[in-house]
């Protein structure tokens, strides 16, 4: 059988996911958001952690329960594992429905993020653009959610996001054209979600919005974790001061194929 761990029991899975170096996993295992499924409540041997579109697997992949968990996916999922056994299992079970690509990790060291340097990146916006911290009004703005469904989707509600999350947005004519928010939260920080409307790119909006978010986090003593989805994200992170660590395999699974 498959069981869901309550928030107070999730920390027992931390050793199982040790080495995956993901704050998104921590956001679940520390009880902030997401779901954790296991084969046994007392002595789990396989586990699935889900936060939004991200799904992580650990433990023994060669079990019937592991196979069941690998089918326990939303319509579209990004599956992440850290052993060849798990990769082979995913590639076998979801053959024909997966796309394997690279994501990019950075060292999680707050000393790499120099506030003076980042402050200098907060250059004046082009005429007609305005930078604002996301409040309840902006959080309800449809253009924010059209830009990225993941800006606040992992929180229980808009009020929950305002209470526990953080974000900044650039608006033009009342519409959100760039945003940077806490995709997820964990005890010591956030995982950053950032997006810019295609018609407003190459204007420096992303680095300004990200800088505002990062400075806010550093001022409050929490770490703004960055995980890159593509080369553009890597370049932006390095401009902000993040130091590249390694790339890693990620599986996009189109479960409805």
VENSULWO-V7079 format. One record per residue. N is the residue number from 0. OMEGA is omega in whole degrees, -180 to 180 (NA if undefined). D_FIRST is the distance of its C-alpha to the first C-alpha in whole Angstrom. Layout:
n=N omega=OMEGA d_first=D_FIRST
n=N omega=OMEGA d_first=D_FIRST
//
This chain:
n=0 omega=177 d_first=0
n=1 omega=-178 d_first=4
n=2 omega=174 d_first=7
n=3 omega=180 d_first=10
n=4 omega=173 d_first=13
n=5 omega=-176 d_first=16
n=6 omega=-175 d_first=19
n=7 omega=-180 d_first=20
n=8 omega=-173 d_first=17
n=9 omega=-176 d_first=17
n=10 omega=180 d_first=20
n=11 omega=180 d_first=19
n=12 omega=-176 d_first=17
n=13 omega=178 d_first=21
n=14 omega=-179 d_first=22
n=15 omega=-179 d_first=19
n=16 omega=-180 d_first=21
n=17 omega=179 d_first=24
n=18 omega=-179 d_first=27
n=19 omega=169 d_first=25
n=20 omega=180 d_first=28
n=21 omega=176 d_first=27
n=22 omega=177 d_first=28
n=23 omega=175 d_first=25
n=24 omega=-180 d_first=22
n=25 omega=-179 d_first=24
n=26 omega=176 d_first=25
n=27 omega=-174 d_first=21
n=28 omega=175 d_first=20
n=29 omega=171 d_first=24
n=30 omega=-177 d_first=22
n=31 omega=-176 d_first=25
n=32 omega=178 d_first=23
n=33 omega=179 d_first=20
n=34 omega=177 d_first=16
n=35 omega=-179 d_first=14
n=36 omega=-177 d_first=10
n=37 omega=177 d_first=8
n=38 omega=-178 d_first=6
n=39 omega=-177 d_first=8
n=40 omega=-176 d_first=10
n=41 omega=-176 d_first=13
n=42 omega=-178 d_first=13
n=43 omega=177 d_first=11
n=44 omega=176 d_first=12
n=45 omega=-175 d_first=11
n=46 omega=175 d_first=12
n=47 omega=177 d_first=13
n=48 omega=-178 d_first=16
n=49 omega=172 d_first=18
n=50 omega=-177 d_first=21
n=51 omega=-179 d_first=23
n=52 omega=-177 d_first=23
n=53 omega=180 d_first=22
n=54 omega=-178 d_first=19
n=55 omega=179 d_first=19
n=56 omega=178 d_first=16
n=57 omega=-178 d_first=17
n=58 omega=-177 d_first=16
n=59 omega=-178 d_first=15
n=60 omega=-172 d_first=15
n=61 omega=179 d_first=15
n=62 omega=178 d_first=12
n=63 omega=179 d_first=10
n=64 omega=178 d_first=7
n=65 omega=178 d_first=11
n=66 omega=178 d_first=12
n=67 omega=180 d_first=9
n=68 omega=179 d_first=10
n=69 omega=173 d_first=14
n=70 omega=-179 d_first=14
n=71 omega=-174 d_first=13
n=72 omega=171 d_first=16
n=73 omega=-177 d_first=19
n=74 omega=175 d_first=22
n=75 omega=-178 d_first=24
n=76 omega=169 d_first=22
n=77 omega=-177 d_first=24
n=78 omega=-178 d_first=21
n=79 omega=178 d_first=23
n=80 omega=-178 d_first=22
n=81 omega=174 d_first=24
n=82 omega=178 d_first=24
n=83 omega=178 d_first=25
n=84 omega=179 d_first=22
n=85 omega=179 d_first=20
n=86 omega=179 d_first=23
n=87 omega=180 d_first=23
n=88 omega=178 d_first=19
n=89 omega=-176 d_first=20
n=90 omega=178 d_first=23
n=91 omega=-175 d_first=22
n=92 omega=-175 d_first=19
n=93 omega=179 d_first=21
n=94 omega=-180 d_first=25
n=95 omega=-178 d_first=27
n=96 omega=-176 d_first=26
n=97 omega=171 d_first=26
n=98 omega=-178 d_first=29
n=99 omega=180 d_first=29
n=100 omega=-177 d_first=32
n=101 omega=164 d_first=33
n=102 omega=-168 d_first=32
n=103 omega=180 d_first=34
n=104 omega=176 d_first=34
n=105 omega=177 d_first=37
n=106 omega=-178 d_first=38
n=107 omega=-177 d_first=36
n=108 omega=-178 d_first=40
n=109 omega=180 d_first=42
n=110 omega=178 d_first=45
n=111 omega=-176 d_first=45
n=112 omega=-177 d_first=45
n=113 omega=-175 d_first=49
n=114 omega=179 d_first=49
n=115 omega=178 d_first=53
n=116 omega=-177 d_first=52
n=117 omega=178 d_first=49
n=118 omega=180 d_first=52
n=119 omega=179 d_first=54
n=120 omega=177 d_first=52
n=121 omega=-179 d_first=52
n=122 omega=179 d_first=55
n=123 omega=179 d_first=57
n=124 omega=173 d_first=55
n=125 omega=-179 d_first=56
n=126 omega=178 d_first=58
n=127 omega=180 d_first=57
n=128 omega=-178 d_first=53
n=129 omega=178 d_first=52
n=130 omega=179 d_first=49
n=131 omega=169 d_first=48
n=132 omega=-176 d_first=45
n=133 omega=175 d_first=42
n=134 omega=-176 d_first=42
n=135 omega=-180 d_first=41
n=136 omega=179 d_first=44
n=137 omega=-180 d_first=43
n=138 omega=178 d_first=39
n=139 omega=-176 d_first=39
n=140 omega=-178 d_first=42
n=141 omega=-178 d_first=40
n=142 omega=176 d_first=42
n=143 omega=-176 d_first=40
n=144 omega=175 d_first=36
n=145 omega=180 d_first=38
n=146 omega=175 d_first=39
n=147 omega=178 d_first=35
n=148 omega=-173 d_first=32
n=149 omega=-180 d_first=31
n=150 omega=-178 d_first=34
n=151 omega=-171 d_first=32
n=152 omega=-177 d_first=29
n=153 omega=179 d_first=26
n=154 omega=-175 d_first=28
n=155 omega=-177 d_first=27
n=156 omega=175 d_first=31
n=157 omega=178 d_first=34
n=158 omega=178 d_first=35
n=159 omega=177 d_first=32
n=160 omega=180 d_first=33
n=161 omega=-178 d_first=37
n=162 omega=-172 d_first=36
n=163 omega=-176 d_first=34
n=164 omega=180 d_first=34
n=165 omega=177 d_first=38
n=166 omega=176 d_first=39
n=167 omega=-179 d_first=43
n=168 omega=171 d_first=44
n=169 omega=-178 d_first=47
n=170 omega=171 d_first=48
n=171 omega=-178 d_first=51
n=172 omega=176 d_first=53
n=173 omega=-179 d_first=50
n=174 omega=176 d_first=47
n=175 omega=-180 d_first=45
n=176 omega=176 d_first=45
n=177 omega=179 d_first=44
n=178 omega=174 d_first=41
n=179 omega=-175 d_first=39
n=180 omega=172 d_first=37
n=181 omega=174 d_first=34
n=182 omega=177 d_first=31
n=183 omega=179 d_first=29
n=184 omega=173 d_first=30
n=185 omega=-172 d_first=29
n=186 omega=-171 d_first=30
n=187 omega=-178 d_first=33
n=188 omega=-179 d_first=34
n=189 omega=168 d_first=33
n=190 omega=-172 d_first=32
n=191 omega=168 d_first=35
n=192 omega=-178 d_first=34
n=193 omega=179 d_first=38
n=194 omega=177 d_first=39
n=195 omega=178 d_first=43
n=196 omega=-177 d_first=44
n=197 omega=-178 d_first=45
n=198 omega=-177 d_first=49
n=199 omega=179 d_first=49
n=200 omega=180 d_first=48
n=201 omega=175 d_first=51
n=202 omega=-179 d_first=52
n=203 omega=-177 d_first=50
n=204 omega=-176 d_first=48
n=205 omega=-177 d_first=45
n=206 omega=178 d_first=46
n=207 omega=-180 d_first=48
n=208 omega=179 d_first=45
n=209 omega=180 d_first=43
n=210 omega=180 d_first=46
n=211 omega=180 d_first=46
n=212 omega=-178 d_first=42
n=213 omega=179 d_first=42
n=214 omega=178 d_first=45
n=215 omega=179 d_first=44
n=216 omega=-178 d_first=41
n=217 omega=178 d_first=43
n=218 omega=-179 d_first=45
n=219 omega=176 d_first=43
n=220 omega=176 d_first=41
n=221 omega=-173 d_first=38
n=222 omega=177 d_first=37
n=223 omega=-176 d_first=37
n=224 omega=-178 d_first=35
n=225 omega=176 d_first=35
n=226 omega=-172 d_first=33
n=227 omega=179 d_first=35
n=228 omega=-177 d_first=34
n=229 omega=-177 d_first=37
n=230 omega=178 d_first=41
n=231 omega=178 d_first=42
n=232 omega=178 d_first=40
n=233 omega=-180 d_first=41
n=234 omega=179 d_first=44
n=235 omega=180 d_first=44
n=236 omega=-179 d_first=42
n=237 omega=175 d_first=45
n=238 omega=-179 d_first=47
n=239 omega=178 d_first=46
n=240 omega=178 d_first=46
n=241 omega=180 d_first=42
n=242 omega=-176 d_first=42
n=243 omega=178 d_first=40
n=244 omega=-178 d_first=38
n=245 omega=172 d_first=36
n=246 omega=180 d_first=34
n=247 omega=-178 d_first=31
n=248 omega=175 d_first=29
n=249 omega=-179 d_first=27
n=250 omega=169 d_first=25
n=251 omega=-177 d_first=26
n=252 omega=175 d_first=23
n=253 omega=-169 d_first=25
n=254 omega=-176 d_first=22
n=255 omega=179 d_first=24
n=256 omega=NA d_first=26
//
